[in-house]
Amino acid sequence: MTNSPRSVVLIGAGRRGLGAHLPALQNCDYLELTGIVDTTERIAQLRGNPTVNVPMYDSLDRLLAESKPDLAIVATPHDSHVPLAEKLLHAGVPTLLEKPPARSAPELGRLIQISHDLQTPLATSLSLHSQIRYQTFIRLLRSPELTDAEVSIRASVPSWQGIGSWRLSRERAGGGVLIDLGYNYLELLVACLGAPAGMRVLLAHADDACSEVEGEALVSLRFAERQLRVQLWLQAWPDSERGCELSIRQAGTLVHQNSDTGRAETLWGRAAAQLNALLASGFLDGRGDWYKTICRQYLVMELLDELYTSAAHIARGLQQIEDDLADMQYP
């Protein structure tokens, strides 16, 4: 790390940008926020925010014409990740994308190719790897001694429509709770276990026609080499509470259990932990295993694409989802 702070621009100062990335940057001694890019309307709102006292731009082109930051953080709607990241990579700016990094594997594959060709680092926000409460869970998943076991992950967050209700659009968001919240856990599973040998998925939608995306999902994955079965329950309804429960059973015996609820205040801490890790790895200067890590994200997007393609869709609650999934067979 250098003695002087490295410059960072935040592209997208919405709920995630201000709620996680801004306070994370304010708590990273070696990083300094030097600019924000957002819409003209959003910038007008930010002018009255005393915690945001940096130059603001209504387009990425204007910012890049005036400066070349050491790092860019993209926290915009999912459909804008790829075009924004393409501009940043061509400008030689290391880029951190909010998850999911794209709406599909082909979209992300194009970005990875550009990143590789230009040797400009690209990364995705991954909050679970740095959390202390997940370390035992990760260690057990990686252990070759964990065989013939059942893994359960149950996670929920309150749904959020986003500005202009972009999260309710399949075209803009790429999907609902499966791609948004589920990305975190699928990425962790792929990092520890590789690609699954079999999968089943059910997606539940609201009864009204306002949303094109699912608010609830149940995914069952089978990892054949160690005979592991993973069930992932996800919920994002307006009345959902934030929380996550993890458990692992081996030969019918509970070997790990962990639950956590109502800790949204740690979002910025998780973002800060990854920023510090990127700094320590030399990401901003093209060092570290950033390319291997972003290639793993391509495998996650491939898995998501396959899950959405094979999913059964219903408009019922979680218990009915569980009952229906129990009757399905692995492909």
Residue frames as qw, qx, qy, qz and C-alpha x, y, z in Angstrom:
[[0.000, 0.886, 0.464, 0.000, 0.00, 0.00, 0.00],
 [0.372, 0.489, -0.032, 0.788, 1.14, 3.57, -0.68],
 [0.229, -0.255, -0.495, 0.799, 1.31, 6.33, 1.90],
 [0.280, 0.166, -0.026, -0.945, -1.15, 8.54, 0.00],
 [0.606, 0.301, 0.623, -0.392, -4.78, 7.45, -0.53],
 [0.190, 0.085, 0.781, 0.589, -5.78, 5.95, -3.87],
 [0.360, 0.171, -0.012, -0.917, -8.59, 7.71, -5.72],
 [0.168, 0.283, 0.944, 0.019, -11.98, 6.01, -6.08],
 [0.363, -0.008, -0.194, -0.911, -15.11, 6.97, -8.01],
 [0.332, 0.245, 0.845, -0.339, -18.55, 5.67, -7.09],
 [0.263, -0.002, -0.558, -0.787, -20.87, 5.09, -10.03],
 [0.542, -0.430, -0.637, -0.339, -24.39, 4.86, -8.69],
 [0.036, 0.176, -0.578, 0.796, -25.19, 6.62, -5.42],
 [0.629, -0.355, -0.397, -0.566, -28.41, 4.82, -4.68],
 [0.795, -0.534, 0.044, -0.286, -29.38, 2.63, -1.75],
 [0.947, -0.089, -0.035, 0.305, -26.39, 0.31, -2.07],
 [0.520, 0.542, -0.129, 0.647, -23.93, 3.00, -3.05],
 [0.171, -0.677, 0.232, -0.677, -24.72, 5.28, -0.10],
 [0.810, -0.479, 0.069, -0.331, -25.62, 2.52, 2.36],
 [0.952, -0.178, 0.119, 0.219, -22.58, 0.28, 1.87],
 [0.739, 0.345, 0.039, 0.577, -19.88, 1.64, -0.40],
 [0.052, 0.830, -0.077, 0.550, -19.80, 5.26, 0.77],
 [0.601, -0.732, 0.246, -0.204, -19.33, 4.43, 4.49],
 [0.948, -0.059, 0.123, 0.286, -16.91, 1.66, 3.54],
 [0.562, 0.571, -0.029, 0.597, -14.73, 4.16, 1.69],
 [0.214, -0.841, 0.139, -0.477, -14.94, 6.58, 4.60],
 [0.758, -0.567, 0.305, -0.101, -13.50, 3.85, 6.83],
 [0.903, 0.166, 0.116, 0.378, -10.67, 2.79, 4.49],
 [0.332, -0.796, 0.126, 0.490, -7.61, 4.90, 5.22],
 [0.390, -0.285, 0.594, 0.643, -5.90, 4.14, 1.93],
 [0.214, 0.472, 0.703, 0.487, -8.85, 4.99, -0.31],
 [0.040, 0.408, 0.213, -0.887, -10.38, 8.40, -1.02],
 [0.388, 0.658, 0.643, 0.053, -13.67, 9.05, -2.79],
 [0.221, -0.321, 0.216, 0.895, -12.93, 11.63, -5.48],
 [0.319, 0.118, -0.367, -0.866, -16.11, 11.60, -7.56],
 [0.459, 0.285, 0.778, -0.322, -19.67, 10.31, -7.99],
 [0.178, 0.049, -0.620, -0.762, -21.48, 9.53, -11.23],
 [0.231, 0.418, 0.832, -0.284, -25.26, 9.39, -11.31],
 [0.194, 0.659, 0.594, 0.418, -28.27, 10.83, -13.11],
 [0.068, 0.424, -0.014, 0.903, -28.95, 14.56, -13.14],
 [0.592, -0.588, -0.244, -0.495, -31.99, 14.06, -10.91],
 [0.844, -0.370, -0.310, 0.234, -30.06, 11.99, -8.38],
 [0.515, 0.157, -0.190, 0.821, -27.19, 14.49, -8.28],
 [0.203, -0.570, -0.077, -0.792, -29.67, 17.28, -7.48],
 [0.772, -0.553, -0.236, -0.206, -30.83, 15.24, -4.48],
 [0.830, -0.145, -0.247, 0.479, -27.28, 14.54, -3.35],
 [0.261, 0.585, -0.104, 0.761, -26.35, 18.22, -3.33],
 [0.456, -0.676, 0.088, -0.572, -28.09, 18.59, 0.02],
 [0.934, -0.285, -0.194, 0.092, -26.32, 15.60, 1.60],
 [0.165, -0.914, 0.363, -0.073, -23.49, 16.92, 3.83],
 [0.751, -0.362, 0.534, 0.140, -21.72, 13.53, 3.83],
 [0.732, 0.374, 0.429, 0.373, -21.23, 13.67, 0.05],
 [0.005, -0.935, 0.091, 0.342, -18.82, 16.51, -0.61],
 [0.517, -0.215, 0.625, 0.545, -17.06, 15.44, -3.81],
 [0.253, 0.331, -0.423, -0.805, -17.31, 16.38, -7.50],
 [0.598, 0.299, 0.703, -0.244, -20.38, 14.89, -9.18],
 [0.081, 0.274, -0.637, -0.715, -20.91, 13.99, -12.81],
 [0.717, 0.276, 0.285, -0.573, -24.02, 13.18, -14.80],
 [0.895, 0.404, -0.158, -0.106, -22.10, 10.85, -17.14],
 [0.849, -0.327, 0.250, 0.331, -19.12, 8.53, -16.93],
 [0.649, 0.519, 0.172, 0.529, -17.67, 10.05, -20.09],
 [0.040, -0.921, 0.064, -0.382, -17.42, 13.47, -18.40],
 [0.686, -0.680, 0.259, 0.030, -15.59, 12.03, -15.42],
 [0.862, -0.023, 0.308, 0.401, -13.12, 10.04, -17.54],
 [0.460, 0.752, 0.103, 0.460, -12.44, 13.14, -19.64],
 [0.173, -0.897, 0.200, -0.355, -11.22, 14.93, -16.50],
 [0.358, -0.614, 0.666, -0.228, -9.49, 12.20, -14.52],
 [0.732, 0.132, -0.659, -0.107, -8.38, 8.58, -14.35],
 [0.638, -0.588, 0.306, -0.392, -9.21, 7.16, -10.91],
 [0.007, -0.427, 0.900, -0.086, -7.31, 4.28, -9.33],
 [0.069, 0.206, 0.971, -0.098, -10.55, 2.33, -8.78],
 [0.442, -0.125, -0.223, -0.860, -14.18, 2.51, -9.87],
 [0.194, 0.169, 0.903, -0.345, -17.08, 0.96, -7.94],
 [0.339, -0.119, -0.520, -0.775, -20.20, 0.32, -10.02],
 [0.097, 0.260, 0.842, -0.462, -23.38, 0.12, -7.94],
 [0.395, 0.191, -0.199, -0.876, -26.05, 0.78, -10.57],
 [0.848, 0.168, 0.248, -0.437, -29.01, -1.28, -11.86],
 [0.736, -0.160, 0.624, 0.208, -27.89, -4.65, -13.24],
 [0.691, 0.604, 0.361, 0.167, -28.55, -3.83, -16.90],
 [0.212, 0.958, -0.168, 0.092, -26.02, -0.98, -16.82],
 [0.702, -0.567, 0.374, 0.216, -23.10, -2.96, -15.31],
 [0.783, 0.151, 0.420, 0.434, -21.70, -4.20, -18.61],
 [0.413, 0.790, 0.170, 0.420, -21.75, -0.95, -20.66],
 [0.269, -0.938, 0.181, -0.123, -20.29, 1.03, -17.76],
 [0.759, -0.448, 0.410, 0.233, -17.60, -1.56, -17.02],
 [0.753, 0.421, 0.298, 0.409, -16.63, -1.72, -20.71],
 [0.190, 0.918, -0.029, 0.347, -15.90, 2.02, -20.70],
 [0.501, -0.804, 0.317, -0.057, -13.92, 1.78, -17.48],
 [0.860, -0.151, 0.396, 0.286, -11.84, -1.19, -18.63],
 [0.629, 0.602, 0.208, 0.445, -11.02, 0.51, -21.94],
 [0.023, -0.932, 0.136, -0.335, -9.94, 3.57, -19.93],
 [0.555, 0.315, -0.630, 0.443, -7.59, 1.36, -17.89],
 [0.368, -0.482, 0.366, -0.706, -9.52, 1.76, -14.61],
 [0.185, -0.031, -0.961, 0.204, -9.64, -1.27, -12.25],
 [0.506, -0.251, -0.202, -0.800, -13.32, -1.93, -11.62],
 [0.064, 0.075, 0.913, -0.397, -15.37, -3.46, -8.81],
 [0.419, -0.235, -0.507, -0.716, -18.92, -4.42, -9.84],
 [0.565, -0.142, 0.501, -0.640, -21.81, -4.91, -7.45],
 [0.117, 0.050, 0.982, 0.139, -23.22, -8.43, -7.67],
 [0.858, 0.130, 0.417, 0.272, -24.47, -9.81, -9.91],
 [0.296, -0.440, 0.353, 0.771, -21.75, -8.52, -12.25],
 [0.229, 0.109, -0.571, -0.780, -24.02, -9.09, -15.27],
 [0.722, 0.056, 0.199, -0.660, -27.44, -10.48, -16.15],
 [0.972, 0.202, 0.034, -0.114, -26.11, -13.58, -17.91],
 [0.773, -0.312, 0.370, 0.409, -22.95, -15.60, -18.51],
 [0.612, 0.496, 0.311, 0.531, -22.46, -14.31, -22.10],
 [0.020, -0.961, -0.039, -0.272, -22.62, -10.72, -20.85],
 [0.575, -0.754, 0.299, 0.108, -20.01, -11.40, -18.19],
 [0.840, 0.037, 0.359, 0.406, -17.90, -13.42, -20.61],
 [0.441, 0.769, 0.145, 0.440, -17.57, -10.36, -22.85],
 [0.256, -0.932, 0.176, -0.185, -16.36, -8.27, -19.92],
 [0.795, -0.450, 0.356, 0.200, -13.86, -10.92, -18.81],
 [0.769, 0.356, 0.277, 0.454, -12.41, -11.08, -22.32],
 [0.188, 0.893, -0.009, 0.409, -11.96, -7.30, -22.40],
 [0.541, -0.799, 0.253, -0.071, -10.41, -7.36, -18.93],
 [0.866, -0.172, 0.351, 0.313, -7.99, -10.10, -19.99],
 [0.643, 0.571, 0.211, 0.464, -7.04, -8.48, -23.29],
 [0.078, 0.871, -0.079, 0.478, -6.38, -5.10, -21.68],
 [0.607, -0.054, -0.589, 0.531, -4.99, -6.58, -18.44],
 [0.212, -0.423, 0.175, -0.863, -7.24, -4.25, -16.47],
 [0.061, -0.061, -0.918, 0.386, -8.42, -5.82, -13.19],
 [0.543, -0.286, -0.316, -0.724, -12.12, -6.65, -12.77],
 [0.110, -0.022, -0.897, 0.427, -13.83, -7.93, -9.63],
 [0.462, -0.512, -0.528, -0.495, -17.27, -8.56, -8.15],
 [0.354, -0.499, 0.421, -0.670, -18.53, -7.59, -4.69],
 [0.721, -0.116, -0.683, -0.023, -18.33, -10.75, -2.58],
 [0.338, -0.666, 0.266, -0.609, -19.39, -10.12, 1.00],
 [0.915, -0.341, -0.065, -0.204, -19.53, -13.63, 2.48],
 [0.824, 0.237, -0.362, 0.367, -15.88, -14.69, 2.22],
 [0.240, 0.459, -0.407, 0.752, -14.69, -12.02, 4.66],
 [0.590, -0.544, 0.032, -0.595, -17.36, -12.57, 7.32],
 [0.101, -0.407, 0.836, -0.355, -16.21, -14.30, 10.48],
 [0.689, 0.012, 0.509, -0.516, -19.49, -16.16, 10.93],
 [0.858, 0.424, -0.108, -0.268, -19.02, -17.96, 7.61],
 [0.145, 0.677, -0.721, 0.001, -15.46, -19.16, 8.21],
 [0.459, -0.168, 0.848, -0.205, -16.37, -22.46, 9.89],
 [0.747, 0.470, 0.346, -0.319, -19.05, -23.10, 7.27],
 [0.521, 0.752, -0.368, -0.168, -16.52, -22.48, 4.47],
 [0.092, -0.543, 0.831, -0.074, -13.89, -24.68, 6.14],
 [0.625, 0.054, 0.737, -0.251, -16.34, -27.57, 6.44],
 [0.733, 0.609, 0.117, -0.280, -17.48, -27.24, 2.82],
 [0.383, 0.748, -0.537, -0.074, -13.88, -27.35, 1.63],
 [0.412, -0.454, 0.775, -0.157, -12.95, -30.31, 3.84],
 [0.496, 0.201, -0.763, -0.362, -12.67, -33.64, 1.96],
 [0.047, -0.043, -0.926, 0.373, -13.87, -35.31, 5.17],
 [0.463, 0.307, 0.363, -0.748, -17.34, -33.83, 4.71],
 [0.214, 0.055, -0.828, -0.515, -19.06, -36.53, 2.66],
 [0.308, -0.420, -0.833, -0.184, -22.61, -37.87, 2.41],
 [0.134, -0.354, -0.474, 0.795, -23.94, -34.69, 4.05],
 [0.084, 0.766, 0.574, 0.279, -26.91, -32.36, 3.76],
 [0.269, -0.115, -0.114, 0.949, -26.29, -28.61, 3.66],
 [0.017, 0.790, 0.607, 0.087, -29.08, -26.11, 4.26],
 [0.214, -0.066, -0.033, 0.974, -28.98, -22.37, 3.59],
 [0.011, -0.765, -0.638, -0.086, -32.07, -20.30, 4.36],
 [0.284, -0.177, -0.038, 0.941, -31.75, -16.57, 3.63],
 [0.093, 0.790, 0.587, 0.152, -34.19, -13.67, 3.39],
 [0.217, -0.146, -0.056, 0.964, -34.22, -9.91, 2.89],
 [0.321, 0.680, 0.421, -0.507, -37.00, -7.34, 2.54],
 [0.556, 0.472, 0.490, 0.477, -37.70, -6.70, -1.14],
 [0.103, -0.655, 0.019, 0.748, -36.76, -3.34, -2.63],
 [0.635, 0.669, 0.386, -0.018, -38.17, -2.12, -5.95],
 [0.530, -0.091, 0.273, 0.797, -35.36, 0.30, -6.74],
 [0.133, 0.525, -0.006, -0.841, -35.68, 3.71, -8.39],
 [0.496, 0.336, -0.413, -0.686, -38.26, 3.46, -11.15],
 [0.875, -0.050, 0.365, -0.314, -39.07, -0.12, -9.98],
 [0.453, 0.595, -0.627, -0.219, -36.15, -1.48, -12.01],
 [0.176, -0.290, 0.921, -0.193, -35.82, -4.53, -9.73],
 [0.659, 0.260, 0.558, -0.432, -39.29, -5.70, -10.79],
 [0.656, 0.637, -0.212, -0.345, -38.23, -5.94, -14.45],
 [0.921, -0.063, 0.326, 0.202, -36.70, -9.20, -15.69],
 [0.640, 0.670, 0.043, 0.374, -35.05, -7.29, -18.54],
 [0.029, 0.871, -0.281, 0.402, -33.34, -4.80, -16.25],
 [0.556, -0.625, 0.482, -0.262, -32.59, -6.96, -13.21],
 [0.324, 0.375, -0.861, -0.113, -31.97, -10.31, -14.91],
 [0.569, -0.290, -0.769, -0.034, -34.26, -11.97, -12.37],
 [0.495, -0.755, -0.073, -0.423, -35.40, -11.66, -8.77],
 [0.616, -0.692, 0.343, -0.153, -34.22, -13.09, -5.48],
 [0.964, 0.023, 0.165, 0.206, -32.32, -15.98, -7.12],
 [0.646, 0.512, -0.028, 0.566, -29.86, -13.79, -9.02],
 [0.071, -0.824, 0.156, -0.540, -29.74, -10.98, -6.47],
 [0.598, -0.615, 0.418, -0.298, -29.57, -12.57, -3.02],
 [0.984, -0.008, 0.178, 0.004, -28.81, -16.06, -4.31],
 [0.601, 0.696, -0.305, 0.246, -25.66, -14.94, -6.13],
 [0.225, -0.733, 0.545, -0.338, -23.82, -14.62, -2.79],
 [0.747, -0.277, 0.563, -0.219, -24.50, -18.20, -1.75],
 [0.907, 0.405, 0.110, 0.024, -24.15, -19.84, -5.15],
 [0.379, 0.794, -0.408, 0.242, -20.78, -18.13, -5.53],
 [0.394, -0.600, 0.630, -0.295, -19.67, -19.45, -2.16],
 [0.896, 0.009, 0.419, -0.146, -20.77, -22.99, -3.06],
 [0.786, 0.603, -0.077, 0.116, -19.00, -22.89, -6.43],
 [0.106, 0.807, -0.514, 0.273, -15.83, -21.55, -4.77],
 [0.496, -0.457, 0.680, -0.289, -15.83, -24.41, -2.24],
 [0.723, 0.065, 0.673, -0.143, -17.32, -27.31, -4.22],
 [0.120, -0.125, 0.722, 0.670, -17.12, -26.53, -7.92],
 [0.490, 0.018, -0.344, -0.801, -20.05, -27.03, -10.29],
 [0.649, -0.044, 0.606, -0.458, -22.97, -29.24, -9.17],
 [0.093, -0.060, 0.929, 0.354, -23.77, -32.52, -10.92],
 [0.103, -0.526, -0.796, -0.280, -27.54, -32.09, -10.60],
 [0.036, 0.076, 0.259, -0.962, -29.99, -29.34, -9.82],
 [0.079, -0.624, -0.748, -0.214, -33.67, -28.56, -9.30],
 [0.083, -0.100, -0.213, 0.968, -35.30, -25.19, -8.77],
 [0.029, -0.713, -0.688, -0.136, -38.73, -23.74, -8.10],
 [0.141, 0.068, -0.069, 0.985, -39.47, -20.02, -8.28],
 [0.035, -0.679, -0.711, 0.177, -42.49, -18.32, -6.71],
 [0.115, 0.306, 0.204, 0.923, -43.96, -15.08, -8.00],
 [0.207, 0.221, 0.458, -0.836, -46.38, -12.63, -6.41],
 [0.364, 0.509, 0.778, -0.061, -50.03, -13.07, -7.34],
 [0.268, 0.856, 0.131, -0.423, -50.22, -9.57, -8.83],
 [0.767, 0.496, 0.233, 0.333, -48.86, -8.73, -12.27],
 [0.034, -0.989, 0.139, 0.048, -46.67, -5.81, -11.16],
 [0.336, -0.671, 0.638, 0.169, -43.48, -7.87, -10.90],
 [0.792, 0.449, -0.360, -0.202, -41.84, -9.95, -13.62],
 [0.349, 0.458, -0.762, 0.295, -39.36, -11.49, -11.19],
 [0.713, -0.329, -0.619, 0.015, -39.53, -14.11, -8.46],
 [0.300, -0.740, 0.278, -0.533, -39.74, -13.23, -4.77],
 [0.720, -0.403, 0.522, -0.215, -39.02, -16.72, -3.48],
 [0.655, 0.471, -0.571, -0.151, -36.87, -19.62, -4.61],
 [0.791, -0.391, 0.463, -0.083, -35.94, -23.10, -3.51],
 [0.547, 0.626, -0.544, -0.110, -32.86, -24.61, -5.12],
 [0.881, -0.319, 0.349, -0.013, -31.61, -28.15, -4.62],
 [0.413, 0.733, -0.535, -0.073, -28.07, -28.98, -5.76],
 [0.964, -0.209, 0.157, 0.053, -26.19, -32.28, -5.79],
 [0.133, 0.794, -0.592, -0.038, -22.37, -32.47, -5.68],
 [0.958, 0.066, -0.227, -0.164, -21.61, -36.04, -6.70],
 [0.534, 0.473, -0.611, 0.344, -17.92, -36.42, -5.83],
 [0.069, 0.183, -0.739, 0.645, -18.50, -36.08, -2.08],
 [0.292, -0.471, -0.818, -0.155, -22.21, -36.93, -2.11],
 [0.054, -0.274, -0.392, 0.876, -23.28, -33.54, -0.79],
 [0.013, 0.651, 0.674, 0.349, -26.85, -32.30, -1.13],
 [0.138, -0.149, -0.210, 0.957, -27.47, -28.57, -0.76],
 [0.010, 0.734, 0.652, 0.190, -30.83, -26.90, -0.35],
 [0.207, -0.044, -0.071, 0.975, -30.98, -23.15, -0.69],
 [0.012, -0.762, -0.647, 0.019, -34.12, -21.28, 0.40],
 [0.234, 0.011, 0.042, 0.971, -34.41, -17.62, -0.59],
 [0.004, 0.779, 0.626, -0.037, -37.08, -15.02, 0.14],
 [0.188, -0.090, 0.009, 0.978, -37.44, -11.35, -0.78],
 [0.100, -0.705, -0.643, -0.280, -40.98, -10.16, -0.08],
 [0.056, -0.715, 0.040, -0.696, -41.95, -6.72, 1.32],
 [0.659, -0.645, 0.125, -0.367, -42.56, -8.24, 4.77],
 [0.898, 0.071, -0.334, 0.277, -39.49, -10.52, 4.79],
 [0.478, -0.852, 0.198, 0.075, -37.01, -10.08, 7.63],
 [0.434, 0.715, -0.541, 0.091, -33.29, -9.93, 6.98],
 [0.642, -0.503, 0.554, -0.166, -31.50, -13.05, 8.14],
 [0.636, 0.415, -0.632, -0.155, -29.68, -16.26, 7.29],
 [0.782, -0.380, 0.446, -0.215, -29.60, -19.74, 8.81],
 [0.487, 0.518, -0.694, -0.114, -26.90, -22.27, 7.93],
 [0.765, -0.339, 0.490, -0.244, -26.76, -25.93, 8.89],
 [0.475, 0.435, -0.744, -0.177, -24.82, -29.07, 7.94],
 [0.834, -0.243, 0.383, -0.313, -25.88, -32.62, 8.82],
 [0.372, 0.475, -0.786, -0.136, -23.62, -35.60, 8.28],
 [0.377, -0.068, -0.923, 0.043, -24.99, -39.12, 8.71],
 [0.438, -0.656, -0.569, -0.232, -28.02, -37.59, 10.43],
 [0.548, -0.541, -0.317, 0.554, -25.91, -35.69, 12.98],
 [0.119, 0.980, 0.095, 0.131, -25.91, -31.89, 13.13],
 [0.765, -0.080, -0.051, 0.637, -22.26, -30.85, 12.73],
 [0.234, -0.038, 0.002, 0.971, -22.75, -27.12, 12.16],
 [0.013, -0.782, -0.606, -0.144, -25.47, -24.53, 12.72],
 [0.264, -0.209, -0.090, 0.937, -25.37, -20.77, 12.56],
 [0.097, 0.775, 0.587, 0.211, -28.10, -18.15, 12.37],
 [0.258, -0.207, -0.060, 0.942, -28.01, -14.39, 11.99],
 [0.095, 0.747, 0.622, 0.215, -30.88, -11.91, 11.77],
 [0.091, -0.961, -0.259, -0.018, -31.37, -8.16, 11.49],
 [0.575, -0.540, 0.163, 0.593, -27.75, -7.10, 10.95],
 [0.532, 0.753, 0.267, 0.280, -28.11, -4.79, 7.96],
 [0.161, -0.970, 0.160, 0.085, -25.84, -2.31, 9.71],
 [0.634, -0.443, 0.522, 0.360, -22.83, -4.50, 8.89],
 [0.731, 0.609, 0.280, 0.127, -23.24, -4.09, 5.13],
 [0.240, 0.931, -0.253, 0.110, -20.67, -1.31, 4.96],
 [0.507, -0.627, 0.591, 0.009, -18.27, -3.32, 7.12],
 [0.830, 0.141, 0.520, 0.145, -18.44, -6.20, 4.65],
 [0.561, 0.805, 0.079, 0.176, -17.79, -3.83, 1.75],
 [0.112, -0.905, 0.405, -0.072, -14.84, -2.30, 3.64],
 [0.731, -0.355, 0.577, 0.087, -13.37, -5.75, 4.29],
 [0.798, 0.400, 0.378, 0.246, -13.33, -6.57, 0.58],
 [0.300, 0.934, -0.096, 0.171, -11.88, -3.19, -0.33],
 [0.378, -0.772, 0.511, -0.017, -9.06, -3.72, 2.16],
 [0.815, -0.071, 0.556, 0.147, -8.48, -7.22, 0.80],
 [0.669, 0.683, 0.201, 0.214, -8.28, -5.90, -2.77],
 [0.030, 0.947, -0.297, 0.118, -5.79, -3.26, -1.67],
 [0.588, -0.568, 0.575, 0.025, -3.65, -5.81, 0.17],
 [0.837, 0.168, 0.493, 0.165, -3.61, -8.16, -2.85],
 [0.245, -0.368, 0.430, 0.787, -2.38, -5.43, -5.20],
 [0.435, 0.581, 0.686, 0.051, -5.60, -5.48, -7.24],
 [0.180, 0.925, 0.107, -0.316, -5.34, -1.78, -8.10],
 [0.013, -0.732, 0.567, 0.377, -1.96, -2.45, -9.70],
 [0.754, 0.370, -0.419, -0.345, -2.94, -5.63, -11.52],
 [0.152, 0.350, -0.898, 0.219, -1.46, -8.08, -9.04],
 [0.512, -0.047, 0.657, -0.551, -3.09, -10.94, -7.12],
 [0.206, 0.132, 0.949, 0.200, -5.51, -13.64, -8.30],
 [0.385, 0.409, 0.207, -0.801, -8.18, -11.26, -9.60],
 [0.466, 0.287, -0.578, -0.605, -8.41, -12.99, -12.99],
 [0.240, -0.050, -0.968, 0.047, -8.94, -16.44, -11.48],
 [0.123, 0.333, 0.673, -0.649, -11.60, -15.00, -9.19],
 [0.444, 0.409, -0.029, -0.797, -13.54, -13.22, -11.94],
 [0.403, 0.174, -0.802, -0.406, -13.42, -16.38, -14.08],
 [0.055, -0.197, -0.929, 0.308, -15.11, -18.20, -11.20],
 [0.325, 0.396, 0.334, -0.791, -17.89, -15.63, -11.39],
 [0.450, 0.269, -0.553, -0.648, -18.48, -16.77, -14.97],
 [0.273, -0.067, -0.960, -0.003, -19.16, -20.29, -13.65],
 [0.110, 0.351, 0.661, -0.654, -21.65, -18.81, -11.17],
 [0.411, 0.401, -0.076, -0.815, -23.44, -16.94, -13.96],
 [0.390, 0.141, -0.817, -0.402, -23.53, -20.14, -16.04],
 [0.113, -0.217, -0.922, 0.300, -25.16, -21.90, -13.10],
 [0.243, 0.424, 0.383, -0.784, -27.70, -19.11, -12.71],
 [0.416, 0.307, -0.452, -0.727, -28.50, -19.22, -16.43],
 [0.340, -0.010, -0.925, -0.167, -29.11, -22.96, -16.18],
 [0.010, 0.303, 0.782, -0.545, -31.25, -22.59, -13.06],
 [0.353, 0.417, 0.123, -0.829, -33.47, -19.98, -14.69],
 [0.414, 0.241, -0.659, -0.579, -33.77, -22.04, -17.86],
 [0.384, -0.086, -0.919, -0.043, -34.83, -25.20, -16.00],
 [0.130, 0.028, 0.601, -0.788, -36.94, -23.55, -13.27],
 [0.159, -0.553, -0.789, -0.214, -40.55, -24.39, -12.58],
 [0.051, -0.212, 0.131, -0.967, -42.66, -21.33, -11.75],
 [0.296, -0.556, -0.776, 0.004, -45.50, -21.20, -9.24],
 [0.140, -0.560, 0.035, -0.816, -47.43, -18.57, -7.27],
 [0.770, -0.520, -0.348, -0.127, -47.49, -20.23, -3.89],
 [0.385, -0.845, 0.316, -0.193, -45.72, -20.05, -0.54],
 [0.070, 0.622, -0.776, 0.076, -42.52, -21.68, 0.68],
 [0.586, -0.132, 0.752, -0.272, -44.17, -24.78, 2.18],
 [0.817, 0.475, 0.237, -0.224, -45.79, -25.63, -1.14],
 [0.414, 0.761, -0.495, -0.060, -42.46, -25.05, -2.86],
 [0.232, -0.466, 0.838, -0.164, -40.80, -27.56, -0.51],
 [0.730, 0.140, 0.605, -0.285, -43.55, -30.12, -1.07],
 [0.734, 0.651, -0.016, -0.195, -43.34, -29.76, -4.84],
 [0.232, 0.741, -0.630, 0.000, -39.55, -29.96, -4.91],
 [0.499, -0.318, 0.783, -0.194, -39.59, -33.17, -2.87],
 [0.803, 0.335, 0.454, -0.189, -41.54, -34.81, -5.71],
 [0.531, 0.791, -0.261, -0.154, -39.07, -33.77, -8.42],
 [0.929, -0.101, 0.184, 0.304, -36.12, -35.85, -9.60],
 [0.247, -0.685, 0.397, 0.559, -32.61, -34.77, -10.42],
 [0.686, 0.638, -0.200, -0.287, -31.86, -34.63, -14.16]]
